[in-house]
Amino acid sequence: MKIIIYVLTAVLAFAISSCSKSNSRYNRYMDNAEKVMQSNADSALSILDLIDPSELKADSLRAKYHYLMAYGHMRCDRSMIGDSLVSYAHEYYRGKDVVRGVRSGMAFAWYKFWIGDTPGAMAMLDSLAGLPDVPDSIMVQTLRARVLLGAAEYQGRELVPLAKRLESLERDSLRKIEAKYMLLTGYEYAGELDSALYILNELVDYARKNKWGDKHFQFEMERAQLLTEQGKNAESDAIIDEIFRKTGPDNGAADLLHFQYAINALNSGDTGRASRHLAIADSLAVGLRGEDDAYFRSYSNLIHAILDFKRTGGIKLTHINGLNNRQGERYNRMKASQWESERGALHQQNRALALKTESEHKTVVILIIGIIGLLIAAGAFWIIITRRQRERENEERIEALQKMVDEYKSAPSAQECEISDSSALRSVMLKQLGIIKMVAETPTEQNREMLRKISSIDGETNGELVDWENVYKIIDNLYSGFYGTLHSRYGDVLNSKEEQIIVLIVAGFSTKEISVITGQTTSTIYVRKTSIRKKLGVPEKEDIVAYLLNQNRD
């Protein structure tokens, strides 16, 4: 039973140790991933792929893993459909760790966006933006995400203060320009066109001074569009003329510029001019837009419908159908992209499950090998202990036999009927022992020497090591009927083995000698002595023989 307990304890310790080592290794992986997350999120995600999340037992490790996975997906603009457990990570870090709490909250907001809950995503980001004592470098990331979502949802007044705050916190000059552009978008959606035009003029001047060609071109186009929104069609046309003068008629946005011409003409009531520029824009879009031609035509069809209405007073269903088809195409593309993202997420989950299965298989194999090894070690240990125990008992028996032989040889001879002391009793006892039989069971060189020493001793045992009836008579003769009194008083309480031990103790035999004579181990003799003491009611500190002799005198 003890060996089984030892084995189970060892197996449990091995399992705990393996689990602890795995979690320690996984924690190092996550620390390394977190270090490189800001500079190389793809590498961070590759490190995290080495982790089996099912083996993470501590809450802190599970929260850390799900936070880093979701945050990495967000930074790489990957699908976050499978990152629902980032909510658990955010709850764990909120109020405990400012940086991880905000970043996990950003990832949670982005998860909401991926599953279609954009209002929930913006509400989450608003709550993060209102937290105190957040480092500027972390708050900037939160505001960028919030402003980007707000612009995508055509927010105006709600977007302006957030964009202003973002611009004030940005330290990089290009980032400041991006924030100013988002502020421009907020003013435009809010209908504050003068403020929007003021910001846009600043952007145009900045692009011109820094020779920022592409952005300068883009800002000039947007200024033309903004002037159109203000009803300043002539000024808008003048800006478009200047763009064509500087970039030529075949620039990459010629279709959009002619489209803007058409809108200005339509707003001015010149439907003929509007139709001509719209036709040019349509023809250019085929070559310039490529796959984005459908996106352009979703606007072009609307202008065609308006022109037809102005010329004929009616609306053609072909233009309405075209507009609807373009919107349908956009919707289908969006759904296809979503399905592709979900398929990617499922692929990642399948890969994670495959890695988990492989890891579990390896763990089971390791545990089986460990258990087999432990069982082999326990069996070997048990065999060694048993052999040592037997060797120790044999040595004790040999030592006791040697002592008895020496005492017998040095004792004076006596007739059995005239035995008068314990040394003579030892002589008789030694003669009655089946020494040859006992020693022959272990035929070592030492035992052979013992056989030579006692070869002159003869005795008949009739299959028993001792003729106990003769021994009891000797004891009664030497000790005034000790055995007879013992048996009459306690014969119903004591068994034969216990009576034998008491008789030999009275005769002066040691525990080792008693074990040899009775064929029992020394540990068994000690146990039987304790049992005798309890049965006879002998106090713990009092000698058993002295107690019995006093009982006989009484």
C-alpha positions in Angstrom: 0.0 0.0 0.0 2.8 2.4 0.9 4.5 1.8 -2.4 1.2 2.5 -4.3 0.9 5.8 -2.4 4.5 6.7 -3.2 3.9 6.0 -6.9 0.7 8.0 -7.0 2.4 10.9 -5.2 5.3 10.8 -7.6 2.9 10.7 -10.6 1.0 13.7 -9.2 4.2 15.6 -8.5 5.4 14.8 -12.0 2.1 16.1 -13.5 2.2 19.2 -11.4 5.8 19.8 -12.3 5.1 19.3 -16.0 2.1 21.7 -15.9 4.1 24.3 -13.9 7.0 24.1 -16.4 4.6 24.4 -19.4 2.9 27.5 -17.9 6.3 29.0 -17.1 7.4 28.5 -20.7 4.2 29.9 -22.0 4.5 32.9 -19.8 8.0 33.6 -21.3 6.5 33.2 -24.8 3.8 35.8 -24.0 6.4 38.2 -22.5 8.4 38.0 -25.7 5.3 38.5 -27.9 4.3 41.6 -25.9 7.7 43.1 -26.3 7.6 42.9 -30.1 3.9 43.6 -30.5 4.2 47.3 -31.2 7.0 46.9 -33.7 6.1 43.6 -35.4 2.6 42.3 -34.6 3.0 39.4 -37.1 6.0 38.1 -35.3 4.2 38.4 -32.0 1.3 36.3 -33.3 3.7 33.7 -34.5 5.1 33.4 -31.0 1.6 33.1 -29.6 0.8 30.3 -32.0 3.3 28.1 -30.0 0.9 28.2 -27.0 -1.8 25.7 -26.3 -4.5 27.9 -24.5 -6.1 24.8 -22.9 -3.0 24.3 -20.8 -3.1 27.7 -19.3 -4.5 27.1 -15.7 -3.9 30.5 -14.0 -6.4 33.3 -14.6 -3.5 35.7 -15.2 -2.1 33.6 -18.0 -5.4 33.1 -19.7 -6.2 36.8 -19.6 -2.7 37.7 -20.9 -3.0 35.2 -23.8 -6.5 36.3 -25.0 -5.5 40.0 -24.7 -2.4 39.6 -26.8 -4.1 37.5 -29.4 -6.9 40.0 -29.9 -4.6 43.0 -29.8 -2.3 41.4 -32.3 -5.3 40.7 -34.7 -6.4 44.3 -34.3 -2.9 45.7 -35.1 -2.6 43.4 -38.2 -6.2 44.2 -39.3 -7.1 40.5 -39.2 -10.4 39.0 -38.6 -11.4 39.1 -34.9 -14.5 36.9 -35.2 -12.9 34.3 -32.9 -11.6 36.8 -30.3 -14.7 36.8 -28.0 -12.6 35.9 -24.9 -10.9 39.3 -25.1 -13.9 40.5 -23.0 -12.6 38.1 -20.2 -9.2 39.7 -20.5 -10.5 43.2 -20.3 -12.5 42.4 -17.2 -9.4 40.9 -15.6 -7.2 43.9 -16.3 -9.7 46.7 -15.8 -8.7 48.6 -12.7 -5.5 46.5 -12.2 -3.2 47.3 -15.1 -3.7 50.7 -16.9 -1.9 49.8 -20.1 -3.3 46.3 -20.6 -6.7 47.4 -19.4 -6.9 50.1 -22.1 -5.3 48.0 -24.9 -7.6 45.0 -24.1 -10.5 47.4 -24.1 -9.5 48.7 -27.6 -9.3 45.1 -28.8 -12.7 44.4 -27.3 -14.1 47.4 -29.1 -12.6 46.3 -32.4 -14.1 42.8 -31.8 -17.5 44.5 -31.4 -17.0 46.3 -34.7 -16.1 43.0 -36.4 -19.3 41.3 -35.3 -21.4 44.3 -36.5 -21.9 46.2 -33.2 -20.3 49.5 -34.2 -22.3 51.6 -31.7 -21.1 49.3 -28.9 -17.5 49.6 -30.2 -17.7 53.4 -30.1 -19.3 53.3 -26.6 -16.4 51.2 -25.4 -13.8 53.5 -26.9 -15.6 56.5 -25.4 -15.4 54.9 -21.9 -11.7 54.3 -22.4 -11.1 57.9 -23.6 -12.7 59.1 -20.4 -10.3 57.2 -18.1 -7.9 59.3 -15.9 -4.1 58.8 -15.6 -3.7 57.0 -18.9 -0.3 57.6 -20.6 -0.6 59.8 -23.7 1.0 57.1 -25.9 -1.8 54.8 -25.0 -4.6 57.4 -25.1 -3.5 58.4 -28.6 -4.1 54.9 -29.9 -7.5 54.8 -28.3 -8.5 58.2 -29.8 -7.2 57.1 -33.3 -9.5 54.1 -33.3 -12.5 56.1 -32.0 -12.1 58.9 -34.5 -11.7 56.4 -37.4 -14.9 54.6 -36.4 -16.7 58.0 -36.0 -15.7 59.1 -39.5 -16.8 55.8 -40.9 -20.2 56.3 -39.3 -20.4 59.9 -40.6 -20.3 61.5 -37.2 -19.9 65.2 -37.1 -20.3 67.1 -33.8 -19.4 64.0 -31.7 -16.2 63.6 -33.8 -14.9 67.2 -33.6 -13.8 67.3 -29.9 -12.3 63.8 -30.2 -10.3 64.9 -33.3 -9.1 68.1 -31.6 -7.9 66.1 -28.5 -6.2 63.6 -30.8 -4.4 66.4 -32.6 -3.2 67.9 -29.4 -1.7 64.6 -28.2 0.0 63.6 -31.4 3.8 64.2 -31.4 4.7 63.0 -34.9 4.1 65.7 -37.6 2.5 63.3 -40.1 0.2 62.0 -37.4 -0.8 65.5 -36.6 -1.8 66.1 -40.2 -3.8 62.9 -40.1 -5.6 64.1 -37.0 -6.2 67.5 -38.6 -7.7 65.7 -41.6 -10.1 63.8 -39.3 -11.0 67.1 -37.7 -11.8 68.4 -41.2 -14.1 65.4 -41.8 -15.9 66.0 -38.5 -16.5 69.7 -39.4 -17.7 68.7 -42.9 -20.2 66.0 -41.5 -21.3 68.5 -38.9 -22.2 71.0 -41.6 -19.6 73.6 -40.3 -18.3 74.2 -43.8 -16.4 77.4 -43.0 -14.4 75.6 -40.3 -13.8 72.7 -42.6 -12.5 75.0 -45.4 -10.2 76.8 -42.9 -8.7 73.5 -41.9 -8.4 72.4 -45.5 -6.6 75.6 -46.5 -4.1 74.8 -43.8 -3.6 71.3 -45.1 -3.1 72.6 -48.7 -0.5 75.1 -47.5 1.3 72.4 -45.5 1.4 70.1 -48.5 2.6 72.8 -50.8 5.5 73.9 -48.5 6.6 70.4 -47.9 6.3 69.5 -51.6 3.9 66.7 -50.7 2.7 66.2 -54.2 0.1 63.5 -53.9 -1.4 64.9 -50.7 -1.4 68.4 -52.3 -3.3 67.1 -55.2 -5.8 65.3 -53.0 -6.3 68.4 -50.7 -6.9 70.6 -53.8 -9.5 68.2 -55.1 -11.3 68.2 -51.7 -11.2 72.0 -51.6 -13.0 72.0 -54.9 -15.6 69.6 -53.5 -16.0 71.7 -50.4 -16.5 74.9 -52.4 -19.2 73.1 -54.3 -20.9 72.2 -51.0 -20.8 75.9 -50.1 -22.4 76.7 -53.5 -19.3 78.4 -54.8 -19.3 76.6 -58.1 -17.2 79.0 -60.1 -14.4 78.9 -57.4 -14.6 75.1 -57.5 -14.2 75.1 -61.3 -11.3 77.5 -61.1 -9.5 75.1 -58.7 -10.2 72.2 -61.1 -8.9 74.2 -64.0 -5.7 74.9 -62.0 -5.3 71.2 -61.3 -5.6 70.2 -64.9 -3.2 73.0 -65.9 -0.5 71.6 -63.5 -1.1 67.8 -63.9 -2.4 67.6 -67.5 -5.7 66.2 -68.9 -4.6 62.5 -68.4 -3.9 62.6 -64.6 -5.0 59.7 -62.5 -8.1 61.5 -61.1 -9.3 63.0 -64.4 -12.6 61.1 -64.2 -13.3 62.5 -60.7 -12.4 66.0 -61.8 -14.8 65.9 -64.8 -17.4 64.4 -62.4 -16.9 67.4 -60.2 -17.3 69.7 -63.3 -20.6 68.0 -64.0 -21.9 68.5 -60.5 -20.9 72.2 -60.6 -22.6 72.6 -64.0 -25.7 70.8 -62.7 -25.9 73.1 -59.6 -25.6 76.1 -62.0 -28.5 74.8 -64.1 -26.3 74.0 -67.2 -27.5 70.5 -67.9 -25.8 70.3 -71.3 -22.4 71.0 -69.9 -23.1 68.6 -67.0 -24.0 65.9 -69.5 -20.8 66.4 -71.5 -18.5 66.3 -68.5 -20.4 63.3 -67.1 -19.9 61.4 -70.4 -16.2 62.2 -70.3 -16.0 61.0 -66.7 -17.7 57.7 -67.5 -15.4 57.0 -70.4 -12.3 57.8 -68.3 -13.5 55.7 -65.4 -13.4 52.5 -67.4 -9.7 52.7 -67.9 -8.7 54.5 -64.6 -10.9 52.8 -62.0 -10.6 49.2 -63.1 -12.4 47.1 -60.4 -13.5 50.3 -58.7 -15.5 51.3 -61.7 -18.6 49.9 -60.0 -18.0 52.2 -57.1 -17.7 55.2 -59.4 -20.8 54.3 -61.3 -22.9 54.1 -58.1 -22.4 57.9 -58.1 -22.5 58.4 -61.8 -25.9 56.7 -62.2 -27.4 59.0 -59.6 -26.2 62.1 -61.6 -27.6 60.6 -64.8 -31.0 60.1 -63.1 -31.0 63.7 -62.0 -30.1 65.0 -65.5 -32.8 62.9 -67.1 -35.3 64.2 -64.6 -34.3 67.8 -65.4 -34.5 67.2 -69.2 -37.6 65.1 -69.4 -39.3 65.5 -66.0 -39.2 61.7 -65.5 -36.9 59.2 -64.0 -35.6 56.1 -65.9 -35.7 52.8 -64.1 -32.5 51.8 -65.8 -30.5 54.4 -63.8 -32.3 53.4 -60.6 -31.6 49.8 -61.3 -28.0 50.6 -62.1 -27.7 52.5 -58.8 -29.3 49.6 -56.9 -27.1 47.1 -58.7 -24.0 49.0 -57.8 -25.1 49.1 -54.1 -25.8 45.4 -54.3 -22.4 44.7 -55.7 -20.8 46.7 -52.8 -22.9 44.7 -50.3 -22.0 41.4 -51.8 -18.3 42.4 -51.8 -18.6 43.3 -48.1 -20.3 40.0 -47.3 -17.7 38.1 -49.3 -15.0 39.8 -47.3 -16.8 39.0 -44.1 -17.2 35.4 -45.1 -13.5 35.2 -46.0 -12.6 36.7 -42.6 -14.8 34.2 -40.8 -13.3 31.3 -42.8 -9.9 32.6 -41.8 -11.0 32.6 -38.2 -12.3 29.1 -38.5 -9.0 28.0 -40.1 -7.1 29.5 -37.2 -9.4 27.7 -34.7 -9.0 24.4 -36.5 -5.2 24.8 -36.5 -5.4 25.6 -32.8 -7.4 22.5 -32.2 -5.0 20.4 -34.2 -2.1 21.7 -32.2 -4.0 21.1 -29.0 -4.7 17.4 -30.0 -1.1 16.9 -30.9 0.0 18.4 -27.6 -2.4 16.3 -25.6 -1.2 13.2 -27.4 2.4 14.0 -26.5 1.4 14.7 -23.0 -0.4 11.3 -22.7 2.6 9.5 -24.1 5.0 11.3 -21.7 2.7 10.5 -18.7 2.4 6.8 -19.7 6.2 6.6 -20.1 6.6 8.4 -16.8 4.2 6.1 -15.0 5.9 3.0 -16.4 9.3 4.3 -15.4 8.0 5.1 -11.9 6.4 1.6 -11.5 9.7 0.0 -12.6 11.6 2.2 -10.2 9.2 1.4 -7.4 9.4 -2.4 -8.1 13.1 -2.3 -8.1 13.1 -0.3 -4.9 10.7 -2.8 -3.3 12.9 -5.7 -4.3 16.0 -4.1 -3.0 14.4 -3.2 0.3 12.9 -6.8 0.7 16.3 -8.4 -0.1 18.0 -6.1 2.4 15.4 -6.9 5.0 15.9 -10.6 4.5 19.7 -10.3 4.6 19.5 -8.3 7.8 17.2 -10.9 9.4 19.5 -13.7 8.2 22.5 -11.9 9.7 20.7 -11.5 13.0 19.8 -15.2 13.1 23.3 -16.2 12.3 24.6 -13.9 15.0 22.1 -15.3 17.5 23.0 -18.9 16.5 26.7 -18.2 16.8 26.2 -16.8 20.3 24.1 -19.8 21.3 26.8 -22.2 20.0 29.5 -20.4 21.8 27.6 -20.5 25.0 26.8 -24.2 24.6 30.4 -25.1 24.0 31.6 -23.2 27.1 28.7 -24.5 29.4 29.4 -27.4 31.8 27.8 -30.7 30.8 24.6 -31.8 32.6 22.0 -34.5 32.4 18.6 -33.4 31.2 16.9 -34.6 34.4 19.4 -32.5 36.5 19.1 -29.2 34.8 19.7 -26.5 37.3 20.4 -23.2 35.5 19.6 -21.3 32.3 22.9 -22.2 30.6 22.0 -25.8 30.8 18.6 -25.0 29.4 20.3 -23.2 26.5 22.2 -26.4 25.8 19.1 -28.5 25.7 17.3 -25.9 23.6 20.2 -25.8 21.1 20.1 -29.5 20.8 16.4 -29.5 20.0 16.7 -26.8 17.3 16.5 -27.9 13.7 19.6 -25.9 13.1 20.8 -27.9 10.1 17.4 -27.5 8.4 17.3 -23.7 9.1 20.8 -22.9 8.0 20.6 -25.1 4.9 17.9 -22.8 3.6 20.5 -20.2 3.0 23.7 -22.1 1.9 26.2 -19.3 2.1 29.9 -19.8 3.0 29.2 -18.3 6.4 26.4 -20.8 7.0 28.6 -23.7 5.9 31.1 -22.7 8.5 28.3 -22.6 11.1 27.3 -26.1 10.1 30.9 -27.3 10.7 30.9 -25.7 14.2 27.7 -27.4 15.4 28.1 -30.7 13.6 28.6 -32.5 16.9 25.1 -31.3 18.2 22.4 -33.8 17.7 18.7 -33.6 18.4 15.4 -34.8 17.2 12.8 -32.1 16.3 10.1 -34.2 14.6 9.6 -31.4 12.1 9.5 -28.7 14.7 12.3 -26.3 15.6 11.7 -26.9 19.3 10.0 -29.6 21.4 7.9 -27.1 23.4 6.5 -29.7 25.8 10.0 -30.6 27.0 10.9 -26.9 27.2 7.8 -26.1 29.4 8.8 -29.0 31.8 12.3 -27.5 32.0 10.9 -24.0 32.7 8.6 -25.4 35.4 11.5 -27.2 37.0 13.8 -24.2 37.0 11.2 -21.5 37.9 8.9 -23.1 40.4 6.1 -24.1 38.0 6.1 -20.8 36.1 4.7 -22.1 32.9 2.0 -24.1 34.6 0.8 -21.1 36.5 1.0 -18.9 33.4 -1.1 -21.3 31.3 -3.7 -21.9 34.0 -4.2 -18.1 34.6 -3.9 -16.8 31.1 -4.3 -19.7 28.8 -7.6 -18.4 27.5 -6.1 -14.9 26.8 -2.7 -15.8 25.4 -2.1 -17.8 22.2 0.7 -20.4 21.9 3.2 -18.1 20.2 2.8 -15.5 23.0 3.3 -18.2 25.7 6.5 -19.3 23.9 7.8 -15.8 23.9 7.1 -15.3 27.6 8.8 -18.6 28.5 11.9 -17.7 26.5 12.0 -14.2 28.0 11.9 -15.9 31.5 14.8 -18.1 30.4 16.9 -15.1 29.5 16.8 -15.2 25.8 17.3 -12.0 23.8 14.8 -10.8 21.2 17.1 -11.9 18.4 17.5 -15.3 19.9 13.7 -15.6 20.4 13.2 -14.8 16.7 15.6 -17.6 15.7 14.0 -20.2 18.0 10.4 -19.3 17.2 11.1 -18.8 13.4 9.7 -15.2 13.5 11.3 -11.8 12.6 12.5 -9.5 15.3 9.8 -6.9 14.3 7.1 -9.6 14.8 8.5 -10.4 18.3 8.3 -6.7 19.3 4.7 -6.6 18.1 3.8 -9.7 20.0 5.4 -8.3 23.2 3.2 -5.2 22.9 0.1 -7.5 22.5 1.2 -9.5 25.6 1.5 -6.3 27.6 -2.0 -5.2 26.7 -3.6 -8.6 27.3 -2.0 -9.1 30.7 -2.5 -5.5 31.8 1.3 -4.9 32.4 2.1 -1.2 32.8 4.1 0.3 30.0 7.3 0.9 32.0 7.2 -2.4 34.0 9.1 -5.5 32.9 6.8 -8.3 31.8 8.8 -11.1 33.5 9.0 -9.2 36.8 5.3 -8.5 36.7 4.5 -12.2 36.2 6.9 -13.4 38.8 5.4 -11.0 41.3 2.0 -12.4 40.3 3.2 -16.0 41.0 4.5 -14.9 44.5 1.1 -13.4 45.4 
